């Protein structure tokens, strides 16, 4: 009886493992359409600052409010309530990479969010969105600003974001 249990366990394990694909890389002999590579948007990975005068951001602990796009979720970091400490607002957004069209939530100087759609380009770290409702919006990439980077990382840690997983207690 003991031998049959061991044999059954080995057979089941082998059967389950045989069905697993441990090679998670792209297939080299793919015959499907599209080639398997998904393009990455130029929006992803930057801290976009829409229209903050540079002098205002350097005169105090007040940081510019920045937008971060990750492919499906937009995070808006603002320190309007407490200068130097970001609060995060998350909303979904869409990015048609091939068409160069984005729909996202744009926050005005009063913190009011409005859905904006427009064509966009990214050239030399400058994002330009030609929106239908707000005209041309221009944003600078602030990823080299250490104060912003540290404040974003702290806000992410405080919110439970670690760029890998967010655990929600429901």
C-alpha positions as protocol buffer text, in pm:
chain_id: "A"
residue {
  index: 1
  type: UNK
  ca { x: 0 y: 0 z: 0 }
}
residue {
  index: 2
  type: UNK
  ca { x: 283 y: 240 z: 86 }
}
residue {
  index: 3
  type: UNK
  ca { x: 455 y: 174 z: -249 }
}
residue {
  index: 4
  type: UNK
  ca { x: 136 y: 247 z: -442 }
}
residue {
  index: 5
  type: UNK
  ca { x: 88 y: 580 z: -257 }
}
residue {
  index: 6
  type: UNK
  ca { x: 446 y: 683 z: -340 }
}
residue {
  index: 7
  type: UNK
  ca { x: 406 y: 570 z: -701 }
}
residue {
  index: 8
  type: UNK
  ca { x: 78 y: 762 z: -728 }
}
residue {
  index: 9
  type: UNK
  ca { x: 237 y: 1076 z: -581 }
}
residue {
  index: 10
  type: UNK
  ca { x: 532 y: 1053 z: -822 }
}
residue {
  index: 11
  type: UNK
  ca { x: 300 y: 996 z: -1118 }
}
residue {
  index: 12
  type: UNK
  ca { x: 78 y: 1292 z: -1026 }
}
residue {
  index: 13
  type: UNK
  ca { x: 377 y: 1520 z: -966 }
}
residue {
  index: 14
  type: UNK
  ca { x: 535 y: 1422 z: -1296 }
}
residue {
  index: 15
  type: UNK
  ca { x: 206 y: 1475 z: -1477 }
}
residue {
  index: 16
  type: UNK
  ca { x: 153 y: 1817 z: -1324 }
}
residue {
  index: 17
  type: UNK
  ca { x: 510 y: 1929 z: -1385 }
}
residue {
  index: 18
  type: UNK
  ca { x: 504 y: 1809 z: -1745 }
}
residue {
  index: 19
  type: UNK
  ca { x: 217 y: 2049 z: -1808 }
}
residue {
  index: 20
  type: UNK
  ca { x: 408 y: 2348 z: -1671 }
}
residue {
  index: 21
  type: UNK
  ca { x: 608 y: 2575 z: -1898 }
}
residue {
  index: 22
  type: UNK
  ca { x: 908 y: 2688 z: -1696 }
}
residue {
  index: 23
  type: UNK
  ca { x: 1048 y: 2889 z: -1987 }
}
residue {
  index: 24
  type: UNK
  ca { x: 869 y: 3220 z: -1942 }
}
residue {
  index: 25
  type: UNK
  ca { x: 1064 y: 3394 z: -2218 }
}
residue {
  index: 26
  type: UNK
  ca { x: 925 y: 3460 z: -2566 }
}
residue {
  index: 27
  type: UNK
  ca { x: 880 y: 3166 z: -2799 }
}
residue {
  index: 28
  type: UNK
  ca { x: 1155 y: 3156 z: -3062 }
}
residue {
  index: 29
  type: UNK
  ca { x: 951 y: 2961 z: -3316 }
}
residue {
  index: 30
  type: UNK
  ca { x: 634 y: 3166 z: -3282 }
}
residue {
  index: 31
  type: UNK
  ca { x: 408 y: 3146 z: -3582 }
}
residue {
  index: 32
  type: UNK
  ca { x: 146 y: 3386 z: -3447 }
}
residue {
  index: 33
  type: UNK
  ca { x: 93 y: 3739 z: -3566 }
}
residue {
  index: 34
  type: UNK
  ca { x: 254 y: 4045 z: -3415 }
}
residue {
  index: 35
  type: UNK
  ca { x: 589 y: 3897 z: -3319 }
}
residue {
  index: 36
  type: UNK
  ca { x: 502 y: 3877 z: -2947 }
}
residue {
  index: 37
  type: UNK
  ca { x: 662 y: 4208 z: -2847 }
}
residue {
  index: 38
  type: UNK
  ca { x: 437 y: 4460 z: -2678 }
}
residue {
  index: 39
  type: UNK
  ca { x: 563 y: 4816 z: -2723 }
}
residue {
  index: 40
  type: UNK
  ca { x: 630 y: 5018 z: -2409 }
}
residue {
  index: 41
  type: UNK
  ca { x: 490 y: 5367 z: -2395 }
}
residue {
  index: 42
  type: UNK
  ca { x: 722 y: 5665 z: -2358 }
}
residue {
  index: 43
  type: UNK
  ca { x: 490 y: 5777 z: -2076 }
}
residue {
  index: 44
  type: UNK
  ca { x: 588 y: 5489 z: -1845 }
}
residue {
  index: 45
  type: UNK
  ca { x: 862 y: 5540 z: -1586 }
}
residue {
  index: 46
  type: UNK
  ca { x: 866 y: 5919 z: -1568 }
}
residue {
  index: 47
  type: UNK
  ca { x: 747 y: 6170 z: -1308 }
}
residue {
  index: 48
  type: UNK
  ca { x: 552 y: 6410 z: -1527 }
}
residue {
  index: 49
  type: UNK
  ca { x: 517 y: 6766 z: -1396 }
}
residue {
  index: 50
  type: UNK
  ca { x: 251 y: 6962 z: -1588 }
}
residue {
  index: 51
  type: UNK
  ca { x: 323 y: 7332 z: -1583 }
}
residue {
  index: 52
  type: UNK
  ca { x: 487 y: 7401 z: -1248 }
}
residue {
  index: 53
  type: UNK
  ca { x: 720 y: 7699 z: -1271 }
}
residue {
  index: 54
  type: UNK
  ca { x: 1071 y: 7585 z: -1181 }
}
residue {
  index: 55
  type: UNK
  ca { x: 1121 y: 7873 z: -936 }
}
residue {
  index: 56
  type: UNK
  ca { x: 812 y: 7778 z: -734 }
}
residue {
  index: 57
  type: UNK
  ca { x: 938 y: 7426 z: -683 }
}
residue {
  index: 58
  type: UNK
  ca { x: 1278 y: 7537 z: -553 }
}
residue {
  index: 59
  type: UNK
  ca { x: 1172 y: 7817 z: -315 }
}
residue {
  index: 60
  type: UNK
  ca { x: 1035 y: 7596 z: -36 }
}
residue {
  index: 61
  type: UNK
  ca { x: 967 y: 7237 z: 65 }
}
residue {
  index: 62
  type: UNK
  ca { x: 667 y: 7247 z: -169 }
}
residue {
  index: 63
  type: UNK
  ca { x: 712 y: 6987 z: -441 }
}
residue {
  index: 64
  type: UNK
  ca { x: 554 y: 6994 z: -785 }
}
residue {
  index: 65
  type: UNK
  ca { x: 256 y: 6766 z: -830 }
}
residue {
  index: 66
  type: UNK
  ca { x: 353 y: 6480 z: -1061 }
}
residue {
  index: 67
  type: UNK
  ca { x: 181 y: 6214 z: -1268 }
}
residue {
  index: 68
  type: UNK
  ca { x: 315 y: 5860 z: -1301 }
}
residue {
  index: 69
  type: UNK
  ca { x: 179 y: 5625 z: -1567 }
}
residue {
  index: 70
  type: UNK
  ca { x: 248 y: 5251 z: -1537 }
}
residue {
  index: 71
  type: UNK
  ca { x: 66 y: 5111 z: -1839 }
}
residue {
  index: 72
  type: UNK
  ca { x: -286 y: 5089 z: -1695 }
}
residue {
  index: 73
  type: UNK
  ca { x: -293 y: 5299 z: -1377 }
}
residue {
  index: 74
  type: UNK
  ca { x: -221 y: 5667 z: -1337 }
}
residue {
  index: 75
  type: UNK
  ca { x: -90 y: 5786 z: -1001 }
}
residue {
  index: 76
  type: UNK
  ca { x: -115 y: 6154 z: -921 }
}
residue {
  index: 77
  type: UNK
  ca { x: 114 y: 6271 z: -641 }
}
residue {
  index: 78
  type: UNK
  ca { x: 23 y: 6601 z: -477 }
}
residue {
  index: 79
  type: UNK
  ca { x: 158 y: 6771 z: -169 }
}
residue {
  index: 80
  type: UNK
  ca { x: -104 y: 7046 z: -157 }
}
residue {
  index: 81
  type: UNK
  ca { x: -236 y: 6944 z: 187 }
}
residue {
  index: 82
  type: UNK
  ca { x: 110 y: 6911 z: 345 }
}
residue {
  index: 83
  type: UNK
  ca { x: 403 y: 7064 z: 155 }
}
residue {
  index: 84
  type: UNK
  ca { x: 679 y: 6810 z: 96 }
}
residue {
  index: 85
  type: UNK
  ca { x: 457 y: 6505 z: 166 }
}
residue {
  index: 86
  type: UNK
  ca { x: 280 y: 6346 z: -128 }
}
residue {
  index: 87
  type: UNK
  ca { x: -69 y: 6202 z: -122 }
}
residue {
  index: 88
  type: UNK
  ca { x: -157 y: 5961 z: -404 }
}
residue {
  index: 89
  type: UNK
  ca { x: -469 y: 5956 z: -620 }
}
residue {
  index: 90
  type: UNK
  ca { x: -499 y: 5657 z: -853 }
}
residue {
  index: 91
  type: UNK
  ca { x: -718 y: 5631 z: -1160 }
}
residue {
  index: 92
  type: UNK
  ca { x: -715 y: 5412 z: -1469 }
}
residue {
  index: 93
  type: UNK
  ca { x: -598 y: 5562 z: -1796 }
}
residue {
  index: 94
  type: UNK
  ca { x: -571 y: 5447 z: -2156 }
}
residue {
  index: 95
  type: UNK
  ca { x: -273 y: 5487 z: -2384 }
}
residue {
  index: 96
  type: UNK
  ca { x: -300 y: 5407 z: -2754 }
}
residue {
  index: 97
  type: UNK
  ca { x: 74 y: 5383 z: -2814 }
}
residue {
  index: 98
  type: UNK
  ca { x: 53 y: 5333 z: -3189 }
}
residue {
  index: 99
  type: UNK
  ca { x: -206 y: 5608 z: -3234 }
}
residue {
  index: 100
  type: UNK
  ca { x: -38 y: 5843 z: -2985 }
}
residue {
  index: 101
  type: UNK
  ca { x: -363 y: 5910 z: -2798 }
}
residue {
  index: 102
  type: UNK
  ca { x: -403 y: 5920 z: -2420 }
}
residue {
  index: 103
  type: UNK
  ca { x: -707 y: 5950 z: -2196 }
}
residue {
  index: 104
  type: UNK
  ca { x: -618 y: 6036 z: -1836 }
}
residue {
  index: 105
  type: UNK
  ca { x: -733 y: 6238 z: -1537 }
}
residue {
  index: 106
  type: UNK
  ca { x: -588 y: 6589 z: -1536 }
}
residue {
  index: 107
  type: UNK
  ca { x: -591 y: 6776 z: -1205 }
}
residue {
  index: 108
  type: UNK
  ca { x: -623 y: 7154 z: -1207 }
}
residue {
  index: 109
  type: UNK
  ca { x: -465 y: 7392 z: -953 }
}
residue {
  index: 110
  type: UNK
  ca { x: -763 y: 7335 z: -719 }
}
residue {
  index: 111
  type: UNK
  ca { x: -716 y: 6956 z: -724 }
}
residue {
  index: 112
  type: UNK
  ca { x: -1025 y: 6892 z: -937 }
}
residue {
  index: 113
  type: UNK
  ca { x: -981 y: 6596 z: -1168 }
}
residue {
  index: 114
  type: UNK
  ca { x: -1114 y: 6603 z: -1522 }
}
residue {
  index: 115
  type: UNK
  ca { x: -1084 y: 6328 z: -1781 }
}
residue {
  index: 116
  type: UNK
  ca { x: -877 y: 6453 z: -2073 }
}
residue {
  index: 117
  type: UNK
  ca { x: -823 y: 6292 z: -2412 }
}
residue {
  index: 118
  type: UNK
  ca { x: -564 y: 6406 z: -2661 }
}
residue {
  index: 119
  type: UNK
  ca { x: -277 y: 6318 z: -2887 }
}
residue {
  index: 120
  type: UNK
  ca { x: 65 y: 6314 z: -2728 }
}
residue {
  index: 121
  type: UNK
  ca { x: 434 y: 6316 z: -2807 }
}
residue {
  index: 122
  type: UNK
  ca { x: 742 y: 6272 z: -2590 }
}
residue {
  index: 123
  type: UNK
  ca { x: 1057 y: 6445 z: -2712 }
}
residue {
  index: 124
  type: UNK
  ca { x: 1373 y: 6493 z: -2504 }
}
residue {
  index: 125
  type: UNK
  ca { x: 1194 y: 6437 z: -2172 }
}
residue {
  index: 126
  type: UNK
  ca { x: 905 y: 6670 z: -2253 }
}
residue {
  index: 127
  type: UNK
  ca { x: 550 y: 6537 z: -2280 }
}
residue {
  index: 128
  type: UNK
  ca { x: 309 y: 6739 z: -2492 }
}
residue {
  index: 129
  type: UNK
  ca { x: -61 y: 6653 z: -2491 }
}
residue {
  index: 130
  type: UNK
  ca { x: -287 y: 6829 z: -2739 }
}
residue {
  index: 131
  type: UNK
  ca { x: -612 y: 6790 z: -2549 }
}
residue {
  index: 132
  type: UNK
  ca { x: -956 y: 6870 z: -2676 }
}
residue {
  index: 133
  type: UNK
  ca { x: -1067 y: 7036 z: -2351 }
}
residue {
  index: 134
  type: UNK
  ca { x: -758 y: 7207 z: -2203 }
}
residue {
  index: 135
  type: UNK
  ca { x: -559 y: 7292 z: -2515 }
}
residue {
  index: 136
  type: UNK
  ca { x: -191 y: 7201 z: -2516 }
}
residue {
  index: 137
  type: UNK
  ca { x: -59 y: 7058 z: -2188 }
}
residue {
  index: 138
  type: UNK
  ca { x: 318 y: 7034 z: -2143 }
}
residue {
  index: 139
  type: UNK
  ca { x: 498 y: 6830 z: -1879 }
}
residue {
  index: 140
  type: UNK
  ca { x: 863 y: 6789 z: -1787 }
}
residue {
  index: 141
  type: UNK
  ca { x: 1013 y: 6459 z: -1672 }
}
residue {
  index: 142
  type: UNK
  ca { x: 1129 y: 6506 z: -1311 }
}
residue {
  index: 143
  type: UNK
  ca { x: 1290 y: 6163 z: -1259 }
}
residue {
  index: 144
  type: UNK
  ca { x: 1631 y: 6324 z: -1199 }
}
residue {
  index: 145
  type: UNK
  ca { x: 1499 y: 6540 z: -912 }
}
residue {
  index: 146
  type: UNK
  ca { x: 1606 y: 6351 z: -598 }
}
residue {
  index: 147
  type: UNK
  ca { x: 1360 y: 6535 z: -369 }
}
residue {
  index: 148
  type: UNK
  ca { x: 1068 y: 6427 z: -587 }
}
residue {
  index: 149
  type: UNK
  ca { x: 1201 y: 6072 z: -620 }
}
residue {
  index: 150
  type: UNK
  ca { x: 1238 y: 6037 z: -242 }
}
residue {
  index: 151
  type: UNK
  ca { x: 892 y: 6183 z: -176 }
}
residue {
  index: 152
  type: UNK
  ca { x: 733 y: 5948 z: -433 }
}
residue {
  index: 153
  type: UNK
  ca { x: 911 y: 5646 z: -283 }
}
residue {
  index: 154
  type: UNK
  ca { x: 798 y: 5747 z: 68 }
}
residue {
  index: 155
  type: UNK
  ca { x: 438 y: 5798 z: -49 }
}
residue {
  index: 156
  type: UNK
  ca { x: 444 y: 5458 z: -221 }
}
residue {
  index: 157
  type: UNK
  ca { x: 580 y: 5292 z: 95 }
}
residue {
  index: 158
  type: UNK
  ca { x: 319 y: 5466 z: 312 }
}
residue {
  index: 159
  type: UNK
  ca { x: 43 y: 5355 z: 71 }
}
residue {
  index: 160
  type: UNK
  ca { x: 171 y: 4998 z: 48 }
}
residue {
  index: 161
  type: UNK
  ca { x: 302 y: 5025 z: -308 }
}
residue {
  index: 162
  type: UNK
  ca { x: 643 y: 4867 z: -367 }
}
residue {
  index: 163
  type: UNK
  ca { x: 637 y: 4840 z: -747 }
}
residue {
  index: 164
  type: UNK
  ca { x: 573 y: 4465 z: -714 }
}
residue {
  index: 165
  type: UNK
  ca { x: 251 y: 4406 z: -525 }
}
residue {
  index: 166
  type: UNK
  ca { x: -11 y: 4599 z: -336 }
}
residue {
  index: 167
  type: UNK
  ca { x: -199 y: 4401 z: -73 }
}
residue {
  index: 168
  type: UNK
  ca { x: -552 y: 4522 z: -10 }
}
residue {
  index: 169
  type: UNK
  ca { x: -720 y: 4421 z: 315 }
}
residue {
  index: 170
  type: UNK
  ca { x: -1087 y: 4366 z: 240 }
}
